[in-house]
């Protein structure tokens, strides 16, 4: 009988969330709009595994290559970068990408 291999040490280590200045401003708008709980759930998911679906994410293209986006609502997005080596998710925006 063989014993299963242990999971890698990094598989259980959560990602650290780092917020850009704009994302901190956006967080205040989310709270005022009553969307804070929905955003917190998405942030918790990112901390656990930023690649997990559902909910789906989009890999942005062009000059935004390397940046990801998830819907908070139809209008508002959580926009972030993943720095795999440091296990850091940098949250860039938490508000509308139409502004």
WOFENMO-V948508 format. One line per field, one symbol per residue. ss: DSSP state (A for helix, B for strand, O for the rest). psi: psi as a letter, one per 20 degrees, with the letter a starting at -180 (. if undefined). burial: b if it has 9 or more other ideal C-beta (glycine too) atoms within 8 Angstrom, else e. Layout:
ss=???
psi=???
burial=???
//
This chain:
ss=OOOOOOOOAAAOOOOBBBBOAAAAAAAAAAAAAOOAAAAAAAAAAAAAAOOOOOOOOBBOOAAAOOBBBBBOOOOBBBBBBBBAAAOBBBBBBOOBOOO
psi=pqqqqqqqhihipqqppppqghhhghhgggghikjgggghghhhghhgoiipqrqqrppqrcijpjqqpqpgahhqqoprqpnghilpooogqjbpji.
burial=eeeeeeeeeeeeeebbbebbeebbebbebbbeeebbebbeebbebbbeebeeeeeebeebeeeeeebbbbbbeeebbbbbbbbeeebbbbbbbbbebee
//
